[in-house]
Amino acid sequence: MSVVQSVDNVALLPAYLAAGTAVLVLLADLLVARGRVTLATAAVGAAATALGAVLVGAGGERRTFCVGPDCSYVFGGRAALVAVVVALLTLGVLALSGPLLRAGQSPTGEYCFLLACSMTGGVVLGAAGDLITLIVALETLTLPLYVLVGLRRGSLASAEAAVTFFVVSVVATTLTLLGAALLYAAAGGLHLGRIGTILADRPDLLDLPLTTAAVALVVLGLAFKVAAVPFHAWAPATYDGAPLPVAAYLSTASKLGGVVALLAVVQYALPADVTGPVLALLAVLTMTVGNLVALRQRRTVRLLAWSSVAQAGYILAPLGALALTAGRTDDARSAAYAAAVAYAVFFVVLELAAFAAVVALRPAGADGGTLDDLRGAARRHPWRAGALGLALIGLAGLPPGLAGLFAKVTVVRSLLDGGAGWLAVVVAVNAVIGLAYYLRLTAALWAAPASGTDAPARTADDPALAVSGRDAVPAGGAPALVPVRARTVGVVLAVATVAALVLGLAPQLVLDVAAR
């Protein structure tokens, strides 16, 4: 067997484009030192990364860094889907960040560079073929977010959120690395496919306490990244303290990365009869706790954060069917993996639309505020509030938000095909619980404004307004709720809403790509 690794530069093209974007952003910020140029460079790089991933993915599966049959980088249909989604999410978050950066809340160069670095990790993550590449890519996706969460100047909440996120994520990474080391000691390999083959050929290894500990540590460490209960406590505080565009990125691209990493080790490396019961328990706890706690939330971002926790439970649910013999047949497993990826894609599109609408309805540089701050928003800004209402209804799984409806139907169908009818019932019950807070917030958008807030909102180009700190403040007056009037925010909101509608009308396209 040759020990010389082959290198396919075409397969690496999306990763080259993403990493090149980070380098170009640094050079643009250093040489030109103009915020708009730096932001435009990052946006063009993200768009080029998405286009490159589409072109490479359309040519079939490509492998590189191979030793014999084992490859560390496998770029196929699913990897292309993940790369495209991460790149487009980065592009959307950059557009949402325009008002924040113009208000001077965060330094433009550092902000764009960190987002580009995180995008690079997400692009590589989908193609990772061994544990080392997987963990390094996941950390490359996550590490820049520690700084981005705390990058808002003069905000104590932002600094606290960054410290919380850092401490919890370091613990999760430590657990994952320890599990990977123990798994290497037990199986003698790092490539995901080789580990799976060894554990399948030698079932006696599963009886070793070393192997049991390794599997548990890897699964639990990645569960932190997904914000699965009981490893979820960091998410609401971190989302609420981060700048709104960064919270949107955490809730979408970061969560997608955790799902992809967990799916990779479950599908290729770890035995399904061991991980299935654990994932079923995590799914039930995550969706139930997330929905019940979301019912009590009064802050907008915290509600969306707990909603995101619950949605992680729905994403994990198809993998819980692997606990049963009927769920471990080839067809049932393929359906479960495709359902998990497809649900994650549907979710991130709807979640981005929800955050984009909140950014559009809030002042530049402000946090998400409370639910009362959005009360009656549809009377002042009907299109923005309508987009938020559509995103919330989609997350709830109701028409006309067909993307969310088909996502839940896909999960339930995969559970029934895998013989996990009891888990399908739990998903259905939790979906009903989730209706309460999604519809409550949606109804509040069209309700009469709360007392004292029915005065017409002042526009961002009012000379009496000086954007400073967390909210726009009239000179010599009290804070006023001044919605963002940025064209880029409106474009992101419109594109995300249209994408959610299109995906709802053609859900099979996502399922077909996810199954490849």
N, C-alpha and C positions, 0 to 999 in steps of 0.2 A: 504494500500500500504506500502510495506517495505521500510524503509529509509536506510537499510544497502546495501552498494554498493558491488557488486560482482567484483572480480578481476580475470581476465584471463591472466595469465603470458605468455601463448603462444602467445596471440595477441600482447603483449608488447615486445616480443623477439627482433624484429628489433630495437626498441627504446633502449632496454637494450644494444644491441651490439654497437649501435652508441655512446651512452653515455659512455659505457665501453671503447671504442676506445679513447675517449678524456682523460679518467683517465689513461689508459695505456701509452698514449703519454707523459703525465706529468711525470709519474714514470720513463719511459725510458730516458727522457731528464734529470731527476734529478739523477738517479742512474748510468746510463751508460755514459751520456753526449757525445754521438757520433752522429753526424748528420745523418749518414746513418742508424743507428739503429732506431732512432726516426722516420725518414721518412718511413722506412720499417714497423714499428709498425702501423703507421697511414694507410699505404696502405693495410696491411693485415686486419686491422679493417674495412676499407671501403668495401673490398671484402667480408668479413664475413657478414657485414650488408646487402649487396645486396643478398647474398645467403640465409640469414635468411628470408628476405622479400619474396623471391621467394617461399621458403618452406612453410611459414605461409600462403601466399596468395593462394597457390595451394589447401589448405584445405578448402576453402570456407570462407564466411564472419564470423568474430568473433567480439564479442562486450564485452566491459568491462567498469568498472566505471558506472554502470547502476543504476538508481532509477526508478523502474517501467519500462515503455517502453522506457524511455529516457536514452540514453547512451552518455557519453562524449568521448568515443574512439571506433571507428568502423573501423576495418581493413578488407577491402574487396579487390576486384580485382583492383579498381582504386587506393586505398591507397597503395597496393603492387607495382603497376606500378610506382607511384610517388616515393616511397621509393627506388626502384631499380634504377630508373633513377638518383635520387639525389646522391645515394651512388656511382654509376659508374661515375658520373660527378666529384665527389670529388676525386675518384681514378685517373681519368684522369688529373685533375688539379694538384694533388700531383706529378704525373709523369712530367708534364710540368714545375713544379717548381724546378726540380732538378738543372738545370744550374743556376737559380737565387739564390738558397740557397748555392750552391758551390762557387759562386762568392762573397758570403758574403754580398749580398744586404739586406737580411732579416735574423733574428735569426730563426734557424730551429725549435727549440722546441716550441716557441710561435706561429710560423706560422702554424705548423701542429696541435697544440692544438686548435687554433681558427677555422681552417677548420673543425676539427672533431666536435666541438661544433655547428657550423653552419649546418653540416650534420644532427646532432641530431634533430634540429628544423625542417628541411625539411622532415625527416622521420615521425615525429609526426604530422606534418601539414596535410599530406594526410589523416590521420585517425581522425582528430578532429571532434567531434560531437556537440560541443557547442562553443559559442562565446569566452569564456575565454580561453579554450584550443587552439582555432584557433589563437587568437591574441598573446598569449604567445609563441606558436610554431613559428609563423611568426617572432616575435621579436627575438627569439632564433636563427633563421636562419639569421636574418639581423644584429643583434648587433655585432657579431664578425667581420663582414665585415667593420665596421667603422675603426677598428684598422688595419685590413689587407690592406685596401686601403692606409693607411698612414704609413705602416711598412717599406717602402723602405728607407734605411738610406741615409741621405744627399740629399734628393730630395724635393725641395720646391713644385714642381707640385703635388707630392704625398700627402704632408701635406694639400695643398689647396683643393685637391679632397676629402680628408677625412673629412675636416671641412664642405664642401659643402654637402656631402652625409649625414653627421650627422645632420646638421641643418634641411634639408628638410625632412629626414626620421623621426625625432622627431616630426615635425609638422604633418606629415601624421599619425603617431601613435596616437598623441593626438586627431586628428579628429576621427579616428576609435574608440578609447576608449570612446570618448564622444558620438558618435553615438550608440555604444553598450549599454551605460548606459541609453540613452534616449529610446532605443528600449526595454530594460528591463522594464523601467517605463511604456511604453505603452502596451506591450504585457504580462508582468508579467512572462517571462521565458527567459532562456539563451540557452537552447538546440535548435539547428537549426530546427529540425523537429517540435518541440512544437511551436516555434515562427511562422513557416509557417502555422501550423494548426489553431492557434489562429487568425491570420490575415485573413485566408480564411473563418473561421466560423463567424468572426465579421467584415464585410466590413466597418462598421461605424468607426472602428479605423483608417482606411486609410484617413478619412476626418479630422482627428485631425492634427493641425500643428505640434504637438510633434512627431507624427509618420512620417510625411513628412520630418521633419528635421533629424530624426534618420536615415531613409533610405538614405537620401542624404549624410549625413556625413560618414556612413559606406562605401557606394559605392565610394565616392570621396577619402576617406582615403586609400582604397585599390587600387584605380587608381594610386596613387603615387607610390606604390610598383611595379606596372606593367610598369611604365613610360609612361602612356597614356597622350596624349595632352589634356589639357594644363598643366599637372602636370609632365612634362618630362624634364624640363630644367636642372635638376641635372645630368642626365644620360651621355651626351657626355663629360662633364668636368670630371666627376668621372671616367668613363672608361679610358679616355686618361691619367689621372694622376696616375691611379693605376698601379702596376706591371702587366705585360701582363697576367700571369696566373690568377691573381685575377680579372682582367677585364673579362677574359673568364668565371670565376665562376659567376660574377655579371650578365653577359649577358645570362647565361644559368640557373643555379640552382636558383639564386635569382629571376629571372623573372618567372621561373616555379612555385616557391612558391607563388608569387603574383597572378598568374593566378589561381592556385588551391584554394587559399583563397577566391578570388572573385567569382569563380565558386561555391564554397560551399555555400556561403550566398545567391547567386542568385538562385541556384537550390532548396535549402531546406527551406530557411528562408524568403526571401523577395518576395513580390508579383511581378510576371512577368510583369503585365501590367503597373507597376510603374517603374521598373528598365529597361525594354526593350527599351523605347525611349531614356533614358539617355545613355545606352550602345551603341545604334545605333549611336547616335551623337558622343560619344567618339571614336567609331571605325572609323567613316568617318574622323574626325579631325586627329586622330592618324596616320592612314595610309597615308593620303594626306600630312600632314606637314612633317612627317618623310621622305617620298620619295622625296619631293621637296627640303628640306634642304640638304639631302644626295647628291643631284646633285652637290652642291657647295663645297663639302668637299675635302681637299687636304691631310689631315692626315689620315692614314690607320685606326686607332682605332676609330677616330671620325666618319669616314664613316660607320664602322661596328656598331657604337653606334646608329647613326641615322637610319641605316638599322634595328637595333633591335627595335627601336621605331615604325617604319613602320610595322614590323612583329607583334608587339603587337596589332596593329589595325586589322590585319587579324585574330588574335586569338580571339579578342573581337567580330568580325563581326557576327559569328553565334548566339551569345547571343543577338545581336541587332534584330534578327528576332522575339524575344519574344514580341516586340512592337505591332505586328499584331495578330489578332485573330487566323489566320491560323497557326501562328508560336507557338501558345500556346496549341495545341493538344498534347496528350501524345507522339505520334510518332515523331512529329516535335521537341518537347522539347528534347527527348532522342537523336535524331540525332544532335541537336545543341550542347548539352553538350559533346557528344562523339567527334564531329568535333573539338571543342575547345581544348579538352585534346589531341587528336591525333595530331593536328597541333602544339601544344606546344612541344610534344615529337619529332616530325620530325624536328622542328626548332632548338631545343637545340642540337641535334646530329650534324646537319649541321653547327651550330654556333661554336660548340667545334672544329670541323674539321677545320674551317676557322681560328680560333685563334691558334690552334696547328700548322698550316702551317705558320702563321705569326711568331710565336715563333721560329720555325725551320729556318726561313729565316732571322731572326734578331740576333744581337749579344747577348750573355748571359747578362742579366740584363738591356738590352736596352728597350726603349719604342717602340711603333709600327712604329715610323718614318713617313715619308711622302709617297705618292704614287710614287713619283720619285725614292725613295729608293728601291722600288720593281720593277722598270722598268727593263726589260731584265732579271729578275731573272730566268726565265725558261731556258735561255741559259747557266746559271751556275749550276743550281740545278733543272733539269727537273722534277724529281719525286716529290719534295716538292712543286714546283710551280704548277705541275699538280694536286696535291691534293687540293691546294688552289683554283685553277680554277674550279675543280669539286664541291667544297663546295659552291662557289659563284654562279655557274650555278644552283645548287640545290636550293639555297635561292631565286634565280630569278624565279624558277619554270619551268626550261627548261630541256629537256632530254639532256644528260643521267643522270642528277640529278633527278631521278624518285621520290625520297622521297619528294622533294619540289614540284614537279608537282602534285603528288597525294594529298599532303596536301592542295594545293589551290583548286584542284578539289573537295575535300571533303568539304571544306568551301562553295564553290559555290553551290554544290549540296544541302547542308543543308539549304542554304538561299532560293533556288528555292522551295524546299519541304515546307518551312515555309511561302511561299508567298511573300518573300522579294526580288523580282526580281530587284528592283531598287538598293538595297544594293549589290547584286551580280554584277551589272554593275559597281558600284564604285570600288569593289574589282578588277574586270578585268582591269579597266582603270589604277588603281594604280599599278597593276602588270606590265603593259606595261611601266609605268614611271620608275619603279624600274629596268627594263632591262637596262636602259641607264647607270647607275653607276656601276651595277654589271658587265656588259659586258665591260665597259671602263677599269675597274681595271683588269679584266681577260685578255683583249687584251694587256694591258701594260706589263703583265708578259712575253709576247713573243715578245714585241717590241724591237727595238734596244736600247741599254743602253744610258742613257743621257750622254752628253758630260762630260768627266772627271770621269766617273764611269765604263769605260769599262776595267779597269785593273783587272786582275784576283784577286779574293778574297783570302785573306790569311786565313789559317786554324787556328782553335782555339788552336792547339798544336804547333803553331809557337812560339819559345821561345822569340821572339821579342815583343810578345803581353803581356800586363799586364792588366787583367780585373779589372777595377776600375771605380767607378762612374756609369754613365749611359751606356757607350759604352766601347768596348774593344779598348785600345789605344796603338799603338806601342810605345815602349820606345823611347822618344825623337821625336816622330812624330805626325801627325794629326790623328784624329779618323778614323778607318777603319771599313767598314761594314763586320763584321766577323760572318757568320751564326753559329748558335748553332750546335755543333756536339755531341749531347747527344743521347744515344741509347734509353732512355726512351721517349724522345720527338718523335723520329721516330716511336716507338711502338704506342704511343697515336695517332699519325697522321694516321698510317696504320689502327688501330682498328676503329677509328672514320670514316674513309673513307669507310672501309668495312661495318660497321654498317649502314651507310647512303645508300649504295648500296643494302644491304639486306632488309632494311626497305622499300626501293623503290620497291623491287620485291614482297614484302609481306605486303602491307599496311593494309590489312584487319585484320591482327593479332593485330595491335595496336588499330584499331577501335573496335574490339571485346572486348579487355580488357578495353578500355576506357569507353565502354558502360555499363560495369558491376557495 
